[in-house]
Structure formats: C-alpha cells, structure tokens
Amino acid sequence: MQALKIRKVGNSLGLVLPKEAVAKLKVVEGDTVYLTDARDGFRITPLDGTFAEQMVAAEDIMREDRDVLRELANR
C-alpha cells in the first residue's frame, strides 16, 4: 500500500499517481480512468474500449427495439 497526498488542482482536488501505478494501469496523460465502488473501498480502472463499444451497440438496440423490449418487460 502506498499513501497518496490530495493536492489542489485549480478549483478541484487531485491525486498524483506514482509511475508504477501508471504503468500497471497502462494509461498515459489525457486518458480517462474510472473510480468505482468496491467492497473494501474504491477501485480505479482504465477505460475498456471494448466495453464502451458494446454499450453503444446496446443503446442502439434499445432505441431501435424499444417497443419489443417494453412488451417483453410486461410479460
């Protein structure tokens, strides 16, 4: 475990990740990471491009087949 200091960044607060964490996450400056709830605290994960593509496809299907999905939900 490594302690990280909270720092002021403009009007916000931020963390500076050590290079080992950046390497393990396989991220570079400008990438997006996600903070999610975990059982024992929080988890930081990089964007999974495949998951993002799957969500776009799912949203398209839900939009196109809204009536069918609504009918299935009522059964």
PDB file with SEQRES, HELIX, SHEET and CRYST1 records, atoms N, CA, C and O in Angstrom:
SEQRES   1 A   75  MET GLN ALA LEU LYS ILE ARG LYS VAL GLY ASN SER LEU          
SEQRES   2 A   75  GLY LEU VAL LEU PRO LYS GLU ALA VAL ALA LYS LEU LYS          
SEQRES   3 A   75  VAL VAL GLU GLY ASP THR VAL TYR LEU THR ASP ALA ARG          
SEQRES   4 A   75  ASP GLY PHE ARG ILE THR PRO LEU ASP GLY THR PHE ALA          
SEQRES   5 A   75  GLU GLN MET VAL ALA ALA GLU ASP ILE MET ARG GLU ASP          
SEQRES   6 A   75  ARG ASP VAL LEU ARG GLU LEU ALA ASN ARG                      
HELIX    1 AA1 LYS A   19  LEU A   25  1                                   7    
HELIX    2 AA2 GLY A   49  GLU A   64  1                                  16    
HELIX    3 AA3 ARG A   66  ALA A   73  1                                   8    
SHEET    1 AA1 2 ILE A   6  VAL A   9  0                                        
SHEET    2 AA1 2 SER A  12  LEU A  15 -1                                        
SHEET    1 AA2 2 VAL A  33  ALA A  38  0                                        
SHEET    2 AA2 2 GLY A  41  PRO A  46 -1                                        
CRYST1    1.000    1.000    1.000  90.00  90.00  90.00 P 1           1          
ATOM      1  N   MET A   1       0.845  -1.168   0.000  1.00  0.00           N  
ATOM      2  CA  MET A   1       0.000   0.000   0.000  1.00  0.00           C  
ATOM      3  C   MET A   1       0.889   1.229   0.000  1.00  0.00           C  
ATOM      4  O   MET A   1       1.941   1.262   0.639  1.00  0.00           O  
ATOM      5  N   GLN A   2       0.438   2.244  -0.737  1.00  0.00           N  
ATOM      6  CA  GLN A   2       1.202   3.473  -0.814  1.00  0.00           C  
ATOM      7  C   GLN A   2       0.285   4.641  -0.490  1.00  0.00           C  
ATOM      8  O   GLN A   2      -0.834   4.709  -0.998  1.00  0.00           O  
ATOM      9  N   ALA A   3       0.745   5.562   0.350  1.00  0.00           N  
ATOM     10  CA  ALA A   3      -0.041   6.736   0.715  1.00  0.00           C  
ATOM     11  C   ALA A   3       0.098   7.788  -0.380  1.00  0.00           C  
ATOM     12  O   ALA A   3       1.200   8.050  -0.862  1.00  0.00           O  
ATOM     13  N   LEU A   4      -1.031   8.392  -0.771  1.00  0.00           N  
ATOM     14  CA  LEU A   4      -1.032   9.452  -1.772  1.00  0.00           C  
ATOM     15  C   LEU A   4      -1.590  10.716  -1.141  1.00  0.00           C  
ATOM     16  O   LEU A   4      -2.542  10.652  -0.364  1.00  0.00           O  
ATOM     17  N   LYS A   5      -1.010  11.859  -1.466  1.00  0.00           N  
ATOM     18  CA  LYS A   5      -1.496  13.126  -0.936  1.00  0.00           C  
ATOM     19  C   LYS A   5      -2.530  13.724  -1.877  1.00  0.00           C  
ATOM     20  O   LYS A   5      -2.382  13.667  -3.098  1.00  0.00           O  
ATOM     21  N   ILE A   6      -3.574  14.295  -1.297  1.00  0.00           N  
ATOM     22  CA  ILE A   6      -4.565  15.050  -2.056  1.00  0.00           C  
ATOM     23  C   ILE A   6      -3.970  16.435  -2.300  1.00  0.00           C  
ATOM     24  O   ILE A   6      -3.489  17.083  -1.370  1.00  0.00           O  
ATOM     25  N   ARG A   7      -4.007  16.887  -3.564  1.00  0.00           N  
ATOM     26  CA  ARG A   7      -3.438  18.187  -3.911  1.00  0.00           C  
ATOM     27  C   ARG A   7      -4.486  19.047  -4.595  1.00  0.00           C  
ATOM     28  O   ARG A   7      -5.405  18.537  -5.236  1.00  0.00           O  
ATOM     29  N   LYS A   8      -4.340  20.346  -4.452  1.00  0.00           N  
ATOM     30  CA  LYS A   8      -5.230  21.277  -5.129  1.00  0.00           C  
ATOM     31  C   LYS A   8      -4.783  21.392  -6.584  1.00  0.00           C  
ATOM     32  O   LYS A   8      -3.607  21.611  -6.876  1.00  0.00           O  
ATOM     33  N   VAL A   9      -5.757  21.239  -7.494  1.00  0.00           N  
ATOM     34  CA  VAL A   9      -5.507  21.387  -8.925  1.00  0.00           C  
ATOM     35  C   VAL A   9      -6.562  22.357  -9.434  1.00  0.00           C  
ATOM     36  O   VAL A   9      -7.702  21.962  -9.677  1.00  0.00           O  
ATOM     37  N   GLY A  10      -6.194  23.619  -9.597  1.00  0.00           N  
ATOM     38  CA  GLY A  10      -7.181  24.632  -9.964  1.00  0.00           C  
ATOM     39  C   GLY A  10      -8.194  24.766  -8.845  1.00  0.00           C  
ATOM     40  O   GLY A  10      -7.828  25.001  -7.694  1.00  0.00           O  
ATOM     41  N   ASN A  11      -9.487  24.614  -9.184  1.00  0.00           N  
ATOM     42  CA  ASN A  11     -10.542  24.673  -8.175  1.00  0.00           C  
ATOM     43  C   ASN A  11     -10.942  23.293  -7.677  1.00  0.00           C  
ATOM     44  O   ASN A  11     -11.912  23.160  -6.930  1.00  0.00           O  
ATOM     45  N   SER A  12     -10.210  22.271  -8.080  1.00  0.00           N  
ATOM     46  CA  SER A  12     -10.527  20.891  -7.720  1.00  0.00           C  
ATOM     47  C   SER A  12      -9.429  20.309  -6.847  1.00  0.00           C  
ATOM     48  O   SER A  12      -8.449  20.976  -6.516  1.00  0.00           O  
ATOM     49  N   LEU A  13      -9.620  19.047  -6.484  1.00  0.00           N  
ATOM     50  CA  LEU A  13      -8.599  18.294  -5.766  1.00  0.00           C  
ATOM     51  C   LEU A  13      -8.182  17.123  -6.635  1.00  0.00           C  
ATOM     52  O   LEU A  13      -8.992  16.617  -7.411  1.00  0.00           O  
ATOM     53  N   GLY A  14      -6.945  16.684  -6.524  1.00  0.00           N  
ATOM     54  CA  GLY A  14      -6.477  15.579  -7.341  1.00  0.00           C  
ATOM     55  C   GLY A  14      -5.429  14.753  -6.638  1.00  0.00           C  
ATOM     56  O   GLY A  14      -4.899  15.128  -5.592  1.00  0.00           O  
ATOM     57  N   LEU A  15      -5.146  13.617  -7.246  1.00  0.00           N  
ATOM     58  CA  LEU A  15      -4.092  12.708  -6.783  1.00  0.00           C  
ATOM     59  C   LEU A  15      -3.042  12.606  -7.873  1.00  0.00           C  
ATOM     60  O   LEU A  15      -3.364  12.649  -9.061  1.00  0.00           O  
ATOM     61  N   VAL A  16      -1.816  12.475  -7.480  1.00  0.00           N  
ATOM     62  CA  VAL A  16      -0.750  12.195  -8.430  1.00  0.00           C  
ATOM     63  C   VAL A  16      -0.416  10.720  -8.280  1.00  0.00           C  
ATOM     64  O   VAL A  16      -0.023  10.265  -7.205  1.00  0.00           O  
ATOM     65  N   LEU A  17      -0.577   9.972  -9.378  1.00  0.00           N  
ATOM     66  CA  LEU A  17      -0.296   8.536  -9.330  1.00  0.00           C  
ATOM     67  C   LEU A  17       1.189   8.283  -9.524  1.00  0.00           C  
ATOM     68  O   LEU A  17       1.809   8.899 -10.391  1.00  0.00           O  
ATOM     69  N   PRO A  18       1.768   7.392  -8.739  1.00  0.00           N  
ATOM     70  CA  PRO A  18       3.173   7.051  -8.933  1.00  0.00           C  
ATOM     71  C   PRO A  18       3.356   6.319 -10.263  1.00  0.00           C  
ATOM     72  O   PRO A  18       2.422   5.701 -10.773  1.00  0.00           O  
ATOM     73  N   LYS A  19       4.557   6.394 -10.815  1.00  0.00           N  
ATOM     74  CA  LYS A  19       4.807   5.818 -12.143  1.00  0.00           C  
ATOM     75  C   LYS A  19       4.518   4.331 -12.195  1.00  0.00           C  
ATOM     76  O   LYS A  19       4.144   3.817 -13.250  1.00  0.00           O  
ATOM     77  N   GLU A  20       4.681   3.620 -11.076  1.00  0.00           N  
ATOM     78  CA  GLU A  20       4.382   2.188 -11.054  1.00  0.00           C  
ATOM     79  C   GLU A  20       2.891   1.941 -11.275  1.00  0.00           C  
ATOM     80  O   GLU A  20       2.511   1.012 -11.987  1.00  0.00           O  
ATOM     81  N   ALA A  21       2.045   2.779 -10.660  1.00  0.00           N  
ATOM     82  CA  ALA A  21       0.591   2.651 -10.827  1.00  0.00           C  
ATOM     83  C   ALA A  21       0.192   2.996 -12.256  1.00  0.00           C  
ATOM     84  O   ALA A  21      -0.651   2.317 -12.843  1.00  0.00           O  
ATOM     85  N   VAL A  22       0.785   4.036 -12.818  1.00  0.00           N  
ATOM     86  CA  VAL A  22       0.500   4.437 -14.195  1.00  0.00           C  
ATOM     87  C   VAL A  22       0.884   3.308 -15.151  1.00  0.00           C  
ATOM     88  O   VAL A  22       0.146   3.011 -16.091  1.00  0.00           O  
ATOM     89  N   ALA A  23       2.020   2.689 -14.915  1.00  0.00           N  
ATOM     90  CA  ALA A  23       2.465   1.583 -15.773  1.00  0.00           C  
ATOM     91  C   ALA A  23       1.523   0.387 -15.656  1.00  0.00           C  
ATOM     92  O   ALA A  23       1.192  -0.246 -16.658  1.00  0.00           O  
ATOM     93  N   LYS A  24       1.096   0.082 -14.447  1.00  0.00           N  
ATOM     94  CA  LYS A  24       0.207  -1.066 -14.248  1.00  0.00           C  
ATOM     95  C   LYS A  24      -1.168  -0.820 -14.862  1.00  0.00           C  
ATOM     96  O   LYS A  24      -1.778  -1.746 -15.396  1.00  0.00           O  
ATOM     97  N   LEU A  25      -1.667   0.425 -14.792  1.00  0.00           N  
ATOM     98  CA  LEU A  25      -2.945   0.777 -15.406  1.00  0.00           C  
ATOM     99  C   LEU A  25      -2.835   0.898 -16.930  1.00  0.00           C  
ATOM    100  O   LEU A  25      -3.838   0.865 -17.643  1.00  0.00           O  
ATOM    101  N   LYS A  26      -1.602   1.038 -17.410  1.00  0.00           N  
ATOM    102  CA  LYS A  26      -1.342   1.226 -18.855  1.00  0.00           C  
ATOM    103  C   LYS A  26      -2.075   2.455 -19.380  1.00  0.00           C  
ATOM    104  O   LYS A  26      -2.767   2.392 -20.396  1.00  0.00           O  
ATOM    105  N   VAL A  27      -1.915   3.571 -18.678  1.00  0.00           N  
ATOM    106  CA  VAL A  27      -2.524   4.829 -19.084  1.00  0.00           C  
ATOM    107  C   VAL A  27      -1.445   5.869 -19.345  1.00  0.00           C  
ATOM    108  O   VAL A  27      -0.316   5.757 -18.866  1.00  0.00           O  
ATOM    109  N   VAL A  28      -1.818   6.874 -20.110  1.00  0.00           N  
ATOM    110  CA  VAL A  28      -0.930   7.998 -20.375  1.00  0.00           C  
ATOM    111  C   VAL A  28      -1.711   9.279 -20.122  1.00  0.00           C  
ATOM    112  O   VAL A  28      -2.929   9.245 -19.948  1.00  0.00           O  
ATOM    113  N   GLU A  29      -1.025  10.388 -20.103  1.00  0.00           N  
ATOM    114  CA  GLU A  29      -1.670  11.675 -19.874  1.00  0.00           C  
ATOM    115  C   GLU A  29      -2.806  11.885 -20.869  1.00  0.00           C  
ATOM    116  O   GLU A  29      -2.638  11.676 -22.070  1.00  0.00           O  
ATOM    117  N   GLY A  30      -3.952  12.295 -20.363  1.00  0.00           N  
ATOM    118  CA  GLY A  30      -5.116  12.534 -21.209  1.00  0.00           C  
ATOM    119  C   GLY A  30      -6.093  11.377 -21.266  1.00  0.00           C  
ATOM    120  O   GLY A  30      -7.233  11.559 -21.696  1.00  0.00           O  
ATOM    121  N   ASP A  31      -5.674  10.177 -20.840  1.00  0.00           N  
ATOM    122  CA  ASP A  31      -6.577   9.024 -20.803  1.00  0.00           C  
ATOM    123  C   ASP A  31      -7.631   9.220 -19.715  1.00  0.00           C  
ATOM    124  O   ASP A  31      -7.444  10.008 -18.788  1.00  0.00           O  
ATOM    125  N   THR A  32      -8.729   8.499 -19.840  1.00  0.00           N  
ATOM    126  CA  THR A  32      -9.787   8.516 -18.840  1.00  0.00           C  
ATOM    127  C   THR A  32      -9.685   7.272 -17.978  1.00  0.00           C  
ATOM    128  O   THR A  32      -9.489   6.167 -18.485  1.00  0.00           O  
ATOM    129  N   VAL A  33      -9.819   7.457 -16.679  1.00  0.00           N  
ATOM    130  CA  VAL A  33      -9.904   6.316 -15.755  1.00  0.00           C  
ATOM    131  C   VAL A  33     -11.204   6.453 -14.988  1.00  0.00           C  
ATOM    132  O   VAL A  33     -11.772   7.543 -14.908  1.00  0.00           O  
ATOM    133  N   TYR A  34     -11.678   5.352 -14.424  1.00  0.00           N  
ATOM    134  CA  TYR A  34     -12.947   5.329 -13.718  1.00  0.00           C  
ATOM    135  C   TYR A  34     -12.747   4.942 -12.272  1.00  0.00           C  
ATOM    136  O   TYR A  34     -11.999   4.016 -11.958  1.00  0.00           O  
ATOM    137  N   LEU A  35     -13.427   5.661 -11.393  1.00  0.00           N  
ATOM    138  CA  LEU A  35     -13.422   5.377  -9.964  1.00  0.00           C  
ATOM    139  C   LEU A  35     -14.748   4.692  -9.660  1.00  0.00           C  
ATOM    140  O   LEU A  35     -15.815   5.290  -9.805  1.00  0.00           O  
ATOM    141  N   THR A  36     -14.671   3.441  -9.239  1.00  0.00           N  
ATOM    142  CA  THR A  36     -15.890   2.680  -8.952  1.00  0.00           C  
ATOM    143  C   THR A  36     -15.866   2.193  -7.508  1.00  0.00           C  
ATOM    144  O   THR A  36     -14.807   2.010  -6.907  1.00  0.00           O  
ATOM    145  N   ASP A  37     -17.076   1.987  -6.969  1.00  0.00           N  
ATOM    146  CA  ASP A  37     -17.181   1.433  -5.620  1.00  0.00           C  
ATOM    147  C   ASP A  37     -16.705  -0.011  -5.620  1.00  0.00           C  
ATOM    148  O   ASP A  37     -16.964  -0.766  -6.557  1.00  0.00           O  
ATOM    149  N   ALA A  38     -16.015  -0.375  -4.568  1.00  0.00           N  
ATOM    150  CA  ALA A  38     -15.579  -1.758  -4.363  1.00  0.00           C  
ATOM    151  C   ALA A  38     -15.966  -2.143  -2.939  1.00  0.00           C  
ATOM    152  O   ALA A  38     -16.266  -1.279  -2.114  1.00  0.00           O  
ATOM    153  N   ARG A  39     -15.958  -3.405  -2.665  1.00  0.00           N  
ATOM    154  CA  ARG A  39     -16.349  -3.887  -1.334  1.00  0.00           C  
ATOM    155  C   ARG A  39     -15.548  -3.241  -0.215  1.00  0.00           C  
ATOM    156  O   ARG A  39     -16.089  -2.897   0.835  1.00  0.00           O  
ATOM    157  N   ASP A  40     -14.260  -3.083  -0.452  1.00  0.00           N  
ATOM    158  CA  ASP A  40     -13.390  -2.565   0.605  1.00  0.00           C  
ATOM    159  C   ASP A  40     -12.940  -1.131   0.370  1.00  0.00           C  
ATOM    160  O   ASP A  40     -11.967  -0.687   0.981  1.00  0.00           O  
ATOM    161  N   GLY A  41     -13.624  -0.396  -0.502  1.00  0.00           N  
ATOM    162  CA  GLY A  41     -13.257   0.993  -0.749  1.00  0.00           C  
ATOM    163  C   GLY A  41     -13.608   1.404  -2.169  1.00  0.00           C  
ATOM    164  O   GLY A  41     -14.767   1.327  -2.577  1.00  0.00           O  
ATOM    165  N   PHE A  42     -12.615   1.837  -2.912  1.00  0.00           N  
ATOM    166  CA  PHE A  42     -12.801   2.243  -4.292  1.00  0.00           C  
ATOM    167  C   PHE A  42     -11.786   1.555  -5.185  1.00  0.00           C  
ATOM    168  O   PHE A  42     -10.777   1.025  -4.721  1.00  0.00           O  
ATOM    169  N   ARG A  43     -12.079   1.575  -6.480  1.00  0.00           N  
ATOM    170  CA  ARG A  43     -11.195   0.955  -7.463  1.00  0.00           C  
ATOM    171  C   ARG A  43     -11.009   1.923  -8.620  1.00  0.00           C  
ATOM    172  O   ARG A  43     -11.980   2.530  -9.070  1.00  0.00           O  
ATOM    173  N   ILE A  44      -9.795   2.080  -9.108  1.00  0.00           N  
ATOM    174  CA  ILE A  44      -9.507   2.904 -10.281  1.00  0.00           C  
ATOM    175  C   ILE A  44      -9.179   1.961 -11.428  1.00  0.00           C  
ATOM    176  O   ILE A  44      -8.292   1.115 -11.322  1.00  0.00           O  
ATOM    177  N   THR A  45      -9.908   2.121 -12.524  1.00  0.00           N  
ATOM    178  CA  THR A  45      -9.679   1.268 -13.681  1.00  0.00           C  
ATOM    179  C   THR A  45      -9.623   2.118 -14.946  1.00  0.00           C  
ATOM    180  O   THR A  45     -10.280   3.156 -15.027  1.00  0.00           O  
ATOM    181  N   PRO A  46      -8.840   1.682 -15.933  1.00  0.00           N  
ATOM    182  CA  PRO A  46      -8.808   2.416 -17.202  1.00  0.00           C  
ATOM    183  C   PRO A  46     -10.047   2.106 -18.028  1.00  0.00           C  
ATOM    184  O   PRO A  46     -10.731   1.109 -17.793  1.00  0.00           O  
ATOM    185  N   LEU A  47     -10.323   2.956 -18.983  1.00  0.00           N  
ATOM    186  CA  LEU A  47     -11.447   2.728 -19.890  1.00  0.00           C  
ATOM    187  C   LEU A  47     -11.207   1.470 -20.693  1.00  0.00           C  
ATOM    188  O   LEU A  47     -10.132   1.278 -21.260  1.00  0.00           O  
ATOM    189  N   ASP A  48     -12.216   0.612 -20.739  1.00  0.00           N  
ATOM    190  CA  ASP A  48     -12.160  -0.589 -21.561  1.00  0.00           C  
ATOM    191  C   ASP A  48     -12.888  -0.265 -22.861  1.00  0.00           C  
ATOM    192  O   ASP A  48     -14.117  -0.201 -22.876  1.00  0.00           O  
ATOM    193  N   GLY A  49     -12.156  -0.061 -23.945  1.00  0.00           N  
ATOM    194  CA  GLY A  49     -12.737   0.315 -25.226  1.00  0.00           C  
ATOM    195  C   GLY A  49     -13.764  -0.683 -25.728  1.00  0.00           C  
ATOM    196  O   GLY A  49     -14.771  -0.288 -26.316  1.00  0.00           O  
ATOM    197  N   THR A  50     -13.528  -1.967 -25.507  1.00  0.00           N  
ATOM    198  CA  THR A  50     -14.465  -2.998 -25.949  1.00  0.00           C  
ATOM    199  C   THR A  50     -15.794  -2.844 -25.229  1.00  0.00           C  
ATOM    200  O   THR A  50     -16.854  -2.948 -25.847  1.00  0.00           O  
ATOM    201  N   PHE A  51     -15.743  -2.599 -23.938  1.00  0.00           N  
ATOM    202  CA  PHE A  51     -16.969  -2.411 -23.159  1.00  0.00           C  
ATOM    203  C   PHE A  51     -17.723  -1.180 -23.646  1.00  0.00           C  
ATOM    204  O   PHE A  51     -18.947  -1.210 -23.777  1.00  0.00           O  
ATOM    205  N   ALA A  52     -16.997  -0.100 -23.915  1.00  0.00           N  
ATOM    206  CA  ALA A  52     -17.639   1.119 -24.395  1.00  0.00           C  
ATOM    207  C   ALA A  52     -18.347   0.870 -25.724  1.00  0.00           C  
ATOM    208  O   ALA A  52     -19.464   1.346 -25.925  1.00  0.00           O  
ATOM    209  N   GLU A  53     -17.712   0.130 -26.631  1.00  0.00           N  
ATOM    210  CA  GLU A  53     -18.328  -0.200 -27.916  1.00  0.00           C  
ATOM    211  C   GLU A  53     -19.578  -1.052 -27.713  1.00  0.00           C  
ATOM    212  O   GLU A  53     -20.587  -0.846 -28.388  1.00  0.00           O  
ATOM    213  N   GLN A  54     -19.516  -2.003 -26.790  1.00  0.00           N  
ATOM    214  CA  GLN A  54     -20.669  -2.856 -26.512  1.00  0.00           C  
ATOM    215  C   GLN A  54     -21.828  -2.040 -25.952  1.00  0.00           C  
ATOM    216  O   GLN A  54     -22.985  -2.306 -26.275  1.00  0.00           O  
ATOM    217  N   MET A  55     -21.530  -1.057 -25.122  1.00  0.00           N  
ATOM    218  CA  MET A  55     -22.589  -0.221 -24.569  1.00  0.00           C  
ATOM    219  C   MET A  55     -23.247   0.632 -25.651  1.00  0.00           C  
ATOM    220  O   MET A  55     -24.462   0.826 -25.627  1.00  0.00           O  
ATOM    221  N   VAL A  56     -22.463   1.144 -26.597  1.00  0.00           N  
ATOM    222  CA  VAL A  56     -23.032   1.917 -27.704  1.00  0.00           C  
ATOM    223  C   VAL A  56     -23.958   1.026 -28.523  1.00  0.00           C  
ATOM    224  O   VAL A  56     -25.052   1.448 -28.896  1.00  0.00           O  
ATOM    225  N   ALA A  57     -23.526  -0.214 -28.808  1.00  0.00           N  
ATOM    226  CA  ALA A  57     -24.363  -1.149 -29.562  1.00  0.00           C  
ATOM    227  C   ALA A  57     -25.642  -1.469 -28.797  1.00  0.00           C  
ATOM    228  O   ALA A  57     -26.720  -1.521 -29.389  1.00  0.00           O  
ATOM    229  N   ALA A  58     -25.535  -1.682 -27.493  1.00  0.00           N  
ATOM    230  CA  ALA A  58     -26.715  -1.993 -26.676  1.00  0.00           C  
ATOM    231  C   ALA A  58     -27.691  -0.819 -26.667  1.00  0.00           C  
ATOM    232  O   ALA A  58     -28.903  -1.021 -26.755  1.00  0.00           O  
ATOM    233  N   GLU A  59     -27.174   0.400 -26.563  1.00  0.00           N  
ATOM    234  CA  GLU A  59     -28.047   1.577 -26.573  1.00  0.00           C  
ATOM    235  C   GLU A  59     -28.762   1.711 -27.913  1.00  0.00           C  
ATOM    236  O   GLU A  59     -29.936   2.080 -27.956  1.00  0.00           O  
ATOM    237  N   ASP A  60     -28.061   1.413 -29.006  1.00  0.00           N  
ATOM    238  CA  ASP A  60     -28.690   1.444 -30.335  1.00  0.00           C  
ATOM    239  C   ASP A  60     -29.830   0.437 -30.414  1.00  0.00           C  
ATOM    240  O   ASP A  60     -30.912   0.760 -30.904  1.00  0.00           O  
ATOM    241  N   ILE A  61     -29.592  -0.776 -29.936  1.00  0.00           N  
ATOM    242  CA  ILE A  61     -30.612  -1.826 -29.967  1.00  0.00           C  
ATOM    243  C   ILE A  61     -31.808  -1.417 -29.108  1.00  0.00           C  
ATOM    244  O   ILE A  61     -32.956  -1.589 -29.517  1.00  0.00           O  
ATOM    245  N   MET A  62     -31.538  -0.874 -27.912  1.00  0.00           N  
ATOM    246  CA  MET A  62     -32.628  -0.469 -27.031  1.00  0.00           C  
ATOM    247  C   MET A  62     -33.457   0.643 -27.655  1.00  0.00           C  
ATOM    248  O   MET A  62     -34.676   0.680 -27.487  1.00  0.00           O  
ATOM    249  N   ARG A  63     -32.801   1.551 -28.374  1.00  0.00           N  
ATOM    250  CA  ARG A  63     -33.515   2.643 -29.011  1.00  0.00           C  
ATOM    251  C   ARG A  63     -34.356   2.133 -30.186  1.00  0.00           C  
ATOM    252  O   ARG A  63     -35.509   2.536 -30.343  1.00  0.00           O  
ATOM    253  N   GLU A  64     -33.786   1.252 -31.007  1.00  0.00           N  
ATOM    254  CA  GLU A  64     -34.466   0.743 -32.196  1.00  0.00           C  
ATOM    255  C   GLU A  64     -35.613  -0.212 -31.844  1.00  0.00           C  
ATOM    256  O   GLU A  64     -36.657  -0.198 -32.497  1.00  0.00           O  
ATOM    257  N   ASP A  65     -35.420  -1.029 -30.825  1.00  0.00           N  
ATOM    258  CA  ASP A  65     -36.396  -2.063 -30.480  1.00  0.00           C  
ATOM    259  C   ASP A  65     -37.123  -1.750 -29.175  1.00  0.00           C  
ATOM    260  O   ASP A  65     -37.470  -2.659 -28.420  1.00  0.00           O  
ATOM    261  N   ARG A  66     -37.349  -0.484 -28.913  1.00  0.00           N  
ATOM    262  CA  ARG A  66     -37.979  -0.046 -27.663  1.00  0.00           C  
ATOM    263  C   ARG A  66     -39.321  -0.738 -27.425  1.00  0.00           C  
ATOM    264  O   ARG A  66     -39.602  -1.194 -26.317  1.00  0.00           O  
ATOM    265  N   ASP A  67     -40.154  -0.814 -28.478  1.00  0.00           N  
ATOM    266  CA  ASP A  67     -41.483  -1.421 -28.328  1.00  0.00           C  
ATOM    267  C   ASP A  67     -41.396  -2.901 -27.976  1.00  0.00           C  
ATOM    268  O   ASP A  67     -42.144  -3.389 -27.129  1.00  0.00           O  
ATOM    269  N   VAL A  68     -40.478  -3.615 -28.633  1.00  0.00           N  
ATOM    270  CA  VAL A  68     -40.302  -5.038 -28.357  1.00  0.00           C  
ATOM    271  C   VAL A  68     -39.829  -5.248 -26.921  1.00  0.00           C  
ATOM    272  O   VAL A  68     -40.344  -6.117 -26.218  1.00  0.00           O  
ATOM    273  N   LEU A  69     -38.865  -4.467 -26.491  1.00  0.00           N  
ATOM    274  CA  LEU A  69     -38.340  -4.597 -25.132  1.00  0.00           C  
ATOM    275  C   LEU A  69     -39.407  -4.247 -24.088  1.00  0.00           C  
ATOM    276  O   LEU A  69     -39.482  -4.887 -23.039  1.00  0.00           O  
ATOM    277  N   ARG A  70     -40.222  -3.246 -24.372  1.00  0.00           N  
ATOM    278  CA  ARG A  70     -41.293  -2.874 -23.451  1.00  0.00           C  
ATOM    279  C   ARG A  70     -42.299  -4.025 -23.313  1.00  0.00           C  
ATOM    280  O   ARG A  70     -42.755  -4.336 -22.213  1.00  0.00           O  
ATOM    281  N   GLU A  71     -42.637  -4.655 -24.457  1.00  0.00           N  
ATOM    282  CA  GLU A  71     -43.578  -5.791 -24.436  1.00  0.00           C  
ATOM    283  C   GLU A  71     -42.997  -6.958 -23.635  1.00  0.00           C  
ATOM    284  O   GLU A  71     -43.706  -7.591 -22.853  1.00  0.00           O  
ATOM    285  N   LEU A  72     -41.718  -7.237 -23.831  1.00  0.00           N  
ATOM    286  CA  LEU A  72     -41.075  -8.315 -23.069  1.00  0.00           C  
ATOM    287  C   LEU A  72     -41.059  -8.014 -21.579  1.00  0.00           C  
ATOM    288  O   LEU A  72     -41.233  -8.917 -20.762  1.00  0.00           O  
ATOM    289  N   ALA A  73     -40.855  -6.770 -21.224  1.00  0.00           N  
ATOM    290  CA  ALA A  73     -40.806  -6.380 -19.809  1.00  0.00           C  
ATOM    291  C   ALA A  73     -42.164  -6.559 -19.138  1.00  0.00           C  
ATOM    292  O   ALA A  73     -42.240  -6.801 -17.933  1.00  0.00           O  
ATOM    293  N   ASN A  74     -43.238  -6.441 -19.924  1.00  0.00           N  
ATOM    294  CA  ASN A  74     -44.583  -6.564 -19.360  1.00  0.00           C  
ATOM    295  C   ASN A  74     -45.017  -8.002 -19.177  1.00  0.00           C  
ATOM    296  O   ASN A  74     -46.060  -8.252 -18.574  1.00  0.00           O  
ATOM    297  N   ARG A  75     -44.260  -8.942 -19.672  1.00  0.00           N  
ATOM    298  CA  ARG A  75     -44.650 -10.367 -19.564  1.00  0.00           C  
ATOM    299  C   ARG A  75     -44.187 -10.971 -18.281  1.00  0.00           C  
ATOM    300  O   ARG A  75     -44.429 -12.152 -18.032  1.00  0.00           O  
TER     301      ARG A  75                                                      
END                                                                             
